[in-house]
Amino acid sequence: MKAIVAVDEAWGIGKDGKLLTHLPEDMKFFRTVTKGKVVVMGRKTLQSFPDAKPLKNRINIVLTSDDTMNGEGLIVCRSVDDALKQLKEYDSDDVYIIGGQSVYEQFLPYCDTAYVTRMKRDFGADTWFVNLDSQEGWEETETGEEKEYEGLHFAFCTYKNRNCLNR
């Protein structure tokens, strides 16, 4: 299982229910990596998508306690345990945790890899990803070259979890 996320300097991921910024190269990376795979998200993340529709060409699993939630193209799970049972049907290398904050926090111990787009700016976020640089067991194993888009500098980084529960 893997996490995929874009973070600012403070490990922020969102503000007011939206992404911090639109970074086309990061969006392309996300689409390329997750296409044909399983994505796991919370209800608020799903509702942040255009028309609150599931992502195309992916298996969409939504974790929510909302008993009324259902929808075409969705697998709805009511608990982390339900989701973990559902995920046993798939190769763990094909599973990507895509947010938001609480879903990342609950599934990160089961992730062996995190693909992190690190942006060199503090956006004043109100939701965050776990700071992997200070998380025991996590190590940055790859740091991509620094890139720039409209004055925003960023890099694609890969972290590995030596303590993954999903081995």
N, CA and C of each residue as an Amber inpcrd file, in Angstrom:
protein
   501
   0.8490000  -1.1660000   0.0000000   0.0000000   0.0000000   0.0000000
   0.9000000   1.2360000   0.0000000   0.4430000   2.2640000  -0.6920000
   1.2230000   3.4800000  -0.8300000   0.3480000   4.7080000  -0.5390000
   0.9940000   5.7540000  -0.0870000   0.3090000   7.0430000   0.0480000
   0.8510000   7.9430000  -1.0530000   0.0080000   8.8290000  -1.5480000
   0.4410000   9.8130000  -2.5330000  -0.1610000  11.1540000  -2.1140000
   0.6990000  12.1870000  -2.0510000   0.2730000  13.4530000  -1.4620000
   1.1610000  14.5850000  -1.9360000   0.6180000  15.7850000  -1.9530000
   1.3960000  17.0110000  -2.1800000   1.3280000  17.8150000  -0.8960000
   2.4970000  18.2340000  -0.3920000   2.5560000  18.9600000   0.8810000
   3.3270000  20.2650000   0.7270000   2.9870000  21.2180000   1.5990000
   3.7590000  22.4590000   1.6290000   4.8850000  22.3140000   2.6580000
   5.5840000  23.3950000   2.9420000   6.7290000  23.3360000   3.8590000
   6.3500000  22.8720000   5.2590000   5.1140000  23.1080000   5.6700000
   4.6460000  22.7140000   6.9990000   3.9060000  21.3740000   6.9610000
   4.0340000  20.6530000   5.8630000   3.3480000  19.3850000   5.6230000
   1.8300000  19.5730000   5.5330000   1.4040000  20.7840000   5.1570000
  -0.0060000  21.0530000   4.9250000  -0.4550000  20.4360000   3.6100000
  -1.7400000  20.0210000   3.5680000  -2.2760000  19.4150000   2.3430000
  -3.5180000  20.1080000   1.8080000  -4.1830000  20.9030000   2.6330000
  -5.4140000  21.5310000   2.1700000  -5.8140000  22.7040000   3.0190000
  -6.7460000  23.4690000   2.4690000  -7.3060000  24.6010000   3.2010000
  -8.7340000  24.8210000   2.6980000  -9.6450000  24.9820000   3.6430000
 -11.0520000  25.2280000   3.3170000 -11.6280000  24.1600000   2.3860000
 -11.2260000  22.9020000   2.6000000 -11.7720000  21.7960000   1.8160000
 -11.2200000  21.6710000   0.4080000 -10.1530000  22.3830000   0.1070000
  -9.5660000  22.3460000  -1.2340000  -8.0720000  22.0810000  -1.1410000
  -7.4970000  21.6780000  -2.2720000  -6.0420000  21.5510000  -2.3490000
  -5.4210000  22.9270000  -2.1650000  -4.1610000  22.9500000  -1.7610000
  -3.4830000  24.2200000  -1.5110000  -3.2260000  25.0140000  -2.7830000
  -2.9720000  24.3250000  -3.8680000  -2.6780000  24.9820000  -5.1320000
  -2.8890000  23.9990000  -6.2700000  -2.9230000  24.5060000  -7.4810000
  -3.0320000  23.6610000  -8.6770000  -1.6460000  23.5740000  -9.2880000
  -1.0830000  22.3960000  -9.2670000   0.2560000  22.1560000  -9.7910000
   0.1360000  21.1110000 -10.9000000   0.0760000  21.5500000 -12.1790000
  -0.1940000  20.6250000 -13.2760000   0.7200000  19.3950000 -13.3200000
   2.0070000  19.5690000 -13.0530000   2.9160000  18.4230000 -13.1210000
   2.6160000  17.4060000 -12.0160000   2.2000000  17.9020000 -10.8460000
   1.8210000  17.0070000  -9.7600000   0.5350000  16.2630000 -10.1180000
  -0.4360000  16.9750000 -10.7110000  -1.6900000  16.3320000 -11.1290000
  -1.4150000  15.2360000 -12.1700000  -0.5100000  15.5200000 -13.0970000
  -0.1540000  14.5340000 -14.1200000   0.5040000  13.3180000 -13.4680000
   1.4190000  13.5610000 -12.5240000   2.0730000  12.4760000 -11.8060000
   1.0220000  11.6180000 -11.0900000   0.0920000  12.2670000 -10.3920000
  -0.9700000  11.5560000  -9.6850000  -1.7780000  10.6840000 -10.6460000
  -2.2090000  11.2710000 -11.7670000  -3.0080000  10.5060000 -12.7440000
  -2.2260000   9.3100000 -13.2730000  -0.9660000   9.5210000 -13.6250000
  -0.1340000   8.4590000 -14.1940000   0.0680000   7.3160000 -13.2080000
   0.3870000   7.6560000 -11.9660000   0.6940000   6.6460000 -10.9560000
  -0.5500000   5.8600000 -10.5350000  -1.6980000   6.5210000 -10.4330000
  -2.8900000   5.8540000  -9.8900000  -3.8150000   5.2530000 -10.9450000
  -3.6110000   5.5730000 -12.2160000  -4.4960000   5.0500000 -13.2680000
  -4.4750000   3.5150000 -13.2620000  -5.6770000   2.9370000 -13.2650000
  -5.8140000   1.4880000 -13.2700000  -5.5900000   0.8570000 -11.9050000
  -5.4660000   1.6730000 -10.8750000  -5.1740000   1.1850000  -9.5260000
  -6.3750000   1.3880000  -8.6050000  -6.1760000   1.0940000  -7.3320000
  -7.1900000   1.2690000  -6.2970000  -6.8300000   2.5280000  -5.5140000
  -7.7920000   3.4340000  -5.3600000  -7.5640000   4.6350000  -4.5580000
  -8.5080000   4.6090000  -3.3570000  -7.9590000   4.9650000  -2.2000000
  -8.7170000   4.9770000  -0.9550000  -8.7590000   6.4130000  -0.4590000
  -9.9620000   6.8760000  -0.1620000 -10.1370000   8.2720000   0.2550000
 -11.2710000   8.3820000   1.2570000 -11.3370000   9.5340000   1.8890000
 -12.4550000   9.8490000   2.7580000 -13.5600000  10.5430000   1.9780000
 -14.7040000  10.6810000   2.6240000 -15.8740000  11.3090000   1.9990000
 -15.5790000  12.7310000   1.5390000 -14.9100000  13.5240000   2.3610000
 -14.6370000  14.9150000   1.9960000 -13.7270000  15.0100000   0.7810000
 -12.7770000  14.0850000   0.6680000 -11.9100000  14.0750000  -0.5160000
 -12.7370000  13.7920000  -1.7590000 -13.6090000  12.7820000  -1.6880000
 -14.4940000  12.4920000  -2.8210000 -15.3250000  13.7170000  -3.1790000
 -15.8850000  14.3720000  -2.1790000 -16.7510000  15.5170000  -2.4490000
 -15.9920000  16.7160000  -2.9900000 -14.6650000  16.7130000  -2.8750000
 -13.8670000  17.8140000  -3.4280000 -13.6060000  17.6390000  -4.9250000
 -13.8950000  16.4530000  -5.4670000 -13.6940000  16.1930000  -6.9010000
 -14.8020000  16.8680000  -7.7050000 -14.5440000  17.1570000  -8.9840000
 -15.6020000  17.7410000  -9.8280000 -16.8760000  16.8910000  -9.7720000
 -17.9750000  17.5310000  -9.4550000 -19.2870000  16.8810000  -9.3440000
 -19.3100000  15.7470000  -8.3190000 -18.3060000  15.6960000  -7.4300000
 -18.2040000  14.6500000  -6.4020000 -18.2660000  13.2520000  -7.0150000
 -17.7030000  13.1280000  -8.2130000 -17.7050000  11.8480000  -8.9340000
 -16.4040000  11.0890000  -8.6630000 -16.4680000   9.7470000  -8.6510000
 -15.2510000   8.9600000  -8.4560000 -14.2520000   9.1980000  -9.6030000
 -12.9900000   8.9280000  -9.3180000 -11.9520000   9.0970000 -10.3340000
 -12.0930000   8.0180000 -11.4020000 -11.9830000   8.4240000 -12.6510000
 -12.1140000   7.4840000 -13.7690000 -10.9070000   6.5500000 -13.8300000
 -11.1590000   5.3600000 -14.3600000 -10.1140000   4.3640000 -14.6020000
  -9.4000000   3.9330000 -13.3260000 -10.1250000   3.9200000 -12.2180000
  -9.5940000   3.4830000 -10.9340000 -10.7180000   2.8120000 -10.1540000
 -10.3420000   1.9750000  -9.2140000 -11.3010000   1.4470000  -8.2490000
 -11.2950000   2.4390000  -7.0970000 -12.4480000   3.0230000  -6.7990000
 -12.5750000   4.0670000  -5.7840000 -13.2000000   3.5040000  -4.5140000
 -12.4190000   3.5130000  -3.4320000 -12.9120000   3.0780000  -2.1300000
 -13.0140000   4.3110000  -1.2460000 -14.1980000   4.5120000  -0.6670000
 -14.4390000   5.6770000   0.1780000 -14.7020000   5.1980000   1.6010000
 -13.9530000   5.7800000   2.5400000 -14.1310000   5.4830000   3.9470000
 -14.9920000   6.5790000   4.5540000 -16.1400000   6.1930000   5.1090000
 -17.0470000   7.1730000   5.7020000 -17.9220000   6.5150000   6.7490000
 -18.3160000   7.2910000   7.7550000 -19.2790000   6.7850000   8.7350000
 -20.7040000   7.1710000   8.3360000 -20.8440000   7.8980000   7.2400000
 -22.1490000   8.3300000   6.7370000 -22.8880000   7.1230000   6.1570000
 -23.9100000   6.6570000   6.8660000 -24.6570000   5.4590000   6.4420000
 -25.4310000   5.6630000   5.1490000 -25.6490000   6.9080000   4.7480000
 -26.4380000   7.1530000   3.5370000 -25.5580000   7.2370000   2.2860000
 -24.2470000   7.2410000   2.4730000 -23.3530000   7.4180000   1.3220000
 -23.3080000   6.1650000   0.4670000 -23.5320000   6.3520000  -0.8030000
 -23.3310000   5.3070000  -1.8030000 -23.2280000   6.0160000  -3.1360000
 -22.8980000   5.3050000  -4.1430000 -22.8060000   5.9340000  -5.4460000
 -22.2270000   4.9920000  -6.4690000 -22.5630000   5.2630000  -7.6920000
 -22.0570000   4.4520000  -8.7910000 -20.5450000   4.6170000  -8.8840000
 -19.8540000   3.4920000  -9.0240000 -18.4040000   3.5320000  -9.1510000
 -17.6730000   3.6400000  -7.8340000 -18.3930000   3.4630000  -6.7210000
 -17.7770000   3.5560000  -5.3970000 -17.9120000   2.2510000  -4.6400000
 -16.8960000   1.9330000  -3.8640000 -16.9950000   0.9020000  -2.8400000
 -16.9360000   1.6750000  -1.5290000 -18.0040000   1.6060000  -0.7550000
 -18.0840000   2.3750000   0.4870000 -17.7710000   1.4610000   1.6600000
 -16.8310000   1.8940000   2.4880000 -16.4580000   1.1650000   3.6970000
 -16.7490000   2.0520000   4.8920000 -17.2670000   1.4440000   5.9590000
 -17.6950000   2.2040000   7.1350000 -16.6250000   2.2820000   8.2230000
 -15.5360000   1.5090000   8.0660000 -14.4730000   1.5330000   9.0770000
 -13.1460000   1.1660000   8.4170000 -12.0620000   1.4460000   9.1180000
 -10.7390000   1.0690000   8.6240000 -10.6710000  -0.4520000   8.4710000
 -11.2180000  -1.1900000   9.4520000 -11.2050000  -2.6540000   9.3550000
 -11.9520000  -3.1390000   8.1220000 -13.1220000  -2.5330000   7.8440000
 -13.8700000  -2.8860000   6.6230000 -13.0190000  -2.6370000   5.3850000
 -12.3620000  -1.4960000   5.3500000 -11.5390000  -1.1490000   4.1890000
 -10.3700000  -2.1140000   4.0530000  -9.7140000  -2.4490000   5.1530000
  -8.5820000  -3.3820000   5.0900000  -9.0270000  -4.7520000   4.5850000
 -10.2190000  -5.1940000   5.0100000 -10.7610000  -6.4710000   4.5070000
 -11.0150000  -6.3730000   3.0030000 -11.6070000  -5.2690000   2.5680000
 -11.8920000  -5.0570000   1.1430000 -10.5920000  -5.0340000   0.3390000
  -9.5670000  -4.4090000   0.8850000  -8.3000000  -4.2480000   0.1740000
  -7.5460000  -5.5580000   0.0000000  -7.8860000  -6.5740000   0.7800000
  -7.2340000  -7.8860000   0.6250000  -7.5100000  -8.4880000  -0.7490000
  -8.5540000  -8.0010000  -1.4220000  -8.8960000  -8.4970000  -2.7600000
  -7.9390000  -7.9770000  -3.8360000  -7.0890000  -7.0180000  -3.4880000
  -6.2170000  -6.3670000  -4.4600000  -4.7510000  -6.5290000  -4.0660000
  -3.8910000  -6.4860000  -5.0450000  -2.4530000  -6.4730000  -4.8010000
  -2.1230000  -5.1890000  -4.0520000  -1.4700000  -5.2950000  -2.9130000
  -1.1980000  -4.1000000  -2.0960000  -0.3490000  -3.0770000  -2.8380000
   0.4270000  -3.5150000  -3.8370000   1.2180000  -2.5620000  -4.6420000
   0.3320000  -1.6990000  -5.5330000  -0.9270000  -2.0810000  -5.6950000
  -1.8620000  -1.3230000  -6.5320000  -2.7940000  -0.4260000  -5.7240000
  -2.5630000  -0.3020000  -4.4200000  -3.4480000   0.4690000  -3.5420000
  -2.7630000   1.7810000  -3.1550000  -3.4910000   2.8900000  -3.3780000
  -2.9770000   4.2280000  -3.0760000  -3.9310000   4.9560000  -2.1400000
  -3.4000000   5.4350000  -1.0330000  -4.1660000   6.2460000  -0.0950000
  -4.0370000   7.6860000  -0.5860000  -5.1830000   8.3620000  -0.8120000
  -5.1370000   9.6840000  -1.4510000  -5.7430000  10.8000000  -0.5930000
  -6.0940000  10.5090000   0.6580000  -6.5440000  11.5940000   1.5450000
  -7.9660000  11.4390000   2.0010000  -8.3470000  12.3340000   2.8390000
  -7.6690000  13.4550000   3.4490000  -6.8980000  13.1020000   4.6980000
  -6.7840000  14.0990000   5.5660000  -5.9010000  14.0050000   6.7210000
  -6.1740000  12.7660000   7.5620000  -7.4160000  12.5450000   7.9510000
  -7.7240000  11.4260000   8.8370000  -7.4940000  10.0780000   8.1570000
  -7.7950000   9.9780000   6.8680000  -7.5580000   8.7210000   6.1380000
  -6.0540000   8.4620000   6.0390000  -5.2800000   9.4900000   5.7280000
  -3.8220000   9.3230000   5.7170000  -3.3400000   8.8260000   7.0760000
  -3.7920000   9.4690000   8.1440000  -3.3330000   9.1030000   9.4950000
  -3.6710000   7.6520000   9.8270000  -4.8590000   7.2030000   9.4420000
  -5.2970000   5.8500000   9.7780000  -4.6020000   4.7760000   8.9480000
  -4.2550000   5.0960000   7.7020000  -3.6840000   4.0770000   6.8190000
  -2.1660000   4.1430000   6.6840000  -1.5480000   5.2240000   7.1260000
  -0.1000000   5.3740000   6.9540000   0.6960000   4.2160000   7.5640000
   0.3090000   3.6670000   8.7210000   1.0700000   2.5330000   9.2600000
   1.0810000   1.3130000   8.3340000   0.1040000   1.2100000   7.4270000
   0.0060000   0.0770000   6.5080000   0.7150000   0.3460000   5.1690000
   1.2060000   1.5560000   4.9950000   1.8670000   1.9450000   3.7450000
   3.3580000   1.6620000   3.8240000   3.8910000   1.0630000   2.7520000
   5.3370000   0.8420000   2.6990000   6.0540000   1.9780000   1.9840000
   5.3020000   2.7800000   1.2230000   5.8830000   3.8530000   0.4230000
   4.9660000   5.0630000   0.4510000   5.5780000   6.2370000   0.4350000
   4.8050000   7.4800000   0.2860000   5.4600000   8.3090000  -0.8070000
   4.6660000   8.6710000  -1.8010000   5.1150000   9.5720000  -2.8640000
   4.6690000  10.9730000  -2.4550000   5.6450000  11.8240000  -2.1820000
   5.3650000  13.1350000  -1.6200000   5.9000000  14.2240000  -2.5510000
   4.9960000  15.0620000  -3.0350000   5.4070000  16.2500000  -3.7740000
   5.6050000  17.3350000  -2.7350000   6.8590000  17.7410000  -2.5540000
   7.2190000  18.7360000  -1.5370000   7.2790000  20.1110000  -2.1810000
   6.3860000  21.0090000  -1.7450000   6.3470000  22.3760000  -2.2700000
   7.0780000  23.3010000  -1.3050000   7.8650000  24.2010000  -1.8490000
   8.6740000  25.1050000  -1.0210000   7.9340000  26.4140000  -0.7750000
   6.8390000  26.2980000  -0.0610000   6.0460000  27.4650000   0.3410000
   5.1090000  27.0090000   1.4540000   4.8000000  27.9090000   2.3660000
   3.8160000  27.6250000   3.4100000   2.5160000  28.2980000   2.9960000
   1.4820000  27.4910000   2.7750000   0.2010000  27.9990000   2.2960000
  -0.7880000  28.2910000   3.4160000  -0.3850000  28.1180000   4.6780000
  -1.3160000  28.3580000   5.7810000  -2.4510000  27.3420000   5.8060000
  -2.1060000  26.0850000   5.6550000  -3.0870000  24.9990000   5.5630000
  -3.8970000  24.8400000   6.8490000  -5.0590000  24.1780000   6.7060000
  -5.8360000  23.8000000   7.8880000  -5.9780000  22.2800000   8.0130000
  -5.3630000  21.5420000   7.0840000  -5.2680000  20.0790000   7.1700000
  -3.8480000  19.6800000   6.7750000  -3.3610000  18.6020000   7.4070000
  -1.9650000  18.2320000   7.2400000  -1.7780000  16.7540000   7.0020000
  -0.6110000  16.4500000   6.4600000  -0.0870000  15.1000000   6.3380000
   0.9280000  14.9360000   7.4690000   1.1520000  13.7280000   7.8970000
   2.1460000  13.4540000   8.9350000   3.5360000  13.8560000   8.4180000
   4.2970000  14.5650000   9.2410000   5.6530000  14.9540000   8.8620000
   6.5340000  13.7090000   8.8800000   6.7940000  13.1460000   7.7150000
   7.5470000  11.8950000   7.6380000   9.0050000  12.0730000   8.0410000
   9.5170000  13.2920000   7.9410000  10.9080000  13.5270000   8.3400000
  11.1090000  13.3130000   9.8370000  10.0440000  13.4340000  10.6200000
  10.1640000  13.2430000  12.0680000   9.4300000  11.9860000  12.5420000
   9.0000000  11.1550000  11.6000000   8.2430000   9.9460000  11.9260000
   9.1920000   8.7470000  11.9760000   9.2460000   8.0780000  13.1260000
  10.1360000   6.9310000  13.2710000   9.7900000   5.8520000  12.2490000
  10.8190000   5.3140000  11.6210000  10.6400000   4.2440000  10.6400000
  10.5590000   4.7300000   9.2070000  10.2530000   6.0140000   9.0010000
  10.1530000   6.5600000   7.6470000  11.4810000   7.2040000   7.2500000
  11.8670000   6.9530000   6.0080000  13.1230000   7.4980000   5.4990000
  12.9300000   7.9790000   4.0630000  13.4140000   9.1780000   3.7730000
  13.3750000   9.6800000   2.3970000  14.4460000   8.9410000   1.6070000
  14.0230000   8.2060000   0.5850000  14.9590000   7.3810000  -0.1820000
  15.2820000   7.9640000  -1.5490000  14.4240000   8.8430000  -2.0430000
  14.6690000   9.4960000  -3.3270000  14.1980000  10.9410000  -3.2510000
  15.0130000  11.8210000  -3.7790000  14.6350000  13.2250000  -3.8710000
  14.8130000  13.6380000  -5.3200000  13.7210000  13.9990000  -5.9590000
  13.7920000  14.4170000  -7.3500000  14.4090000  15.8030000  -7.4760000
  14.7470000  16.1320000  -8.7090000  15.3120000  17.4630000  -8.9430000
  14.2580000  18.5240000  -8.6770000  14.7120000  19.6730000  -8.2120000
  13.7840000  20.7560000  -7.9410000  13.2170000  21.2830000  -9.2540000
  11.9090000  21.5100000  -9.2620000  11.2100000  22.0420000 -10.4270000
  10.5280000  23.3360000 -10.0300000   9.9940000  24.0390000 -11.0210000
   9.3430000  25.3120000 -10.7350000   8.1260000  25.4760000 -11.6410000
   7.0440000  26.0020000 -11.0690000   5.8340000  26.3230000 -11.8260000
   5.2970000  27.6370000 -11.2830000   5.2530000  28.6410000 -12.1180000
   4.7390000  29.9600000 -11.7450000   5.3130000  30.4520000 -10.4110000
   6.6190000  30.2970000 -10.2500000   7.3070000  30.7790000  -9.0570000
   7.2810000  29.8340000  -7.8680000   6.5610000  28.7300000  -7.9800000
   6.4940000  27.7450000  -6.8970000   7.5190000  26.6410000  -7.1700000
   8.4320000  26.4500000  -6.2440000   9.4430000  25.4000000  -6.3760000
   8.9430000  24.1510000  -5.6700000   9.2040000  22.9900000  -6.2840000
   8.7360000  21.7310000  -5.7260000   9.6390000  20.6000000  -6.1970000
   9.5240000  19.4570000  -5.5290000  10.2780000  18.2620000  -5.9100000
   9.4460000  17.0330000  -5.5760000   9.6080000  16.0070000  -6.3950000
   8.9670000  14.7230000  -6.1370000   9.9130000  13.8970000  -5.2720000
   9.4240000  13.4190000  -4.1340000  10.2470000  12.6620000  -3.1880000
   9.5690000  11.3320000  -2.8850000  10.3700000  10.3450000  -2.5450000
   9.8480000   9.0330000  -2.1600000  10.3530000   8.7020000  -0.7650000
   9.4310000   8.2660000   0.0710000   9.7530000   7.8300000   1.4250000
   9.4080000   6.3460000   1.5470000  10.1880000   5.6280000   2.3280000
   9.9360000   4.2070000   2.6060000   9.7210000   4.0300000   4.1070000
   8.8390000   3.0930000   4.4570000   8.4880000   2.8000000   5.8410000
   9.0790000   1.4550000   6.2360000  10.0680000   1.4870000   7.1190000
  10.7050000   0.2290000   7.5930000   9.7820000  -0.5290000   8.5320000
   8.7720000   0.1470000   9.1130000   7.8900000  -0.4800000  10.1070000
   6.5000000  -0.7970000   9.5600000   6.3830000  -0.9550000   8.2760000
   5.0740000  -1.1640000   7.6470000   4.3480000  -2.3690000   8.2530000
   3.0740000  -2.1780000   8.6130000   2.2480000  -3.2530000   9.1650000
   1.6880000  -4.1760000   8.0920000   1.8890000  -3.8250000   6.8390000
   1.2500000  -4.5410000   5.7300000   2.2200000  -5.4940000   5.0410000
   3.1910000  -5.9780000   5.7320000   4.1860000  -6.8680000   5.1140000
   3.7780000  -8.3140000   5.2540000
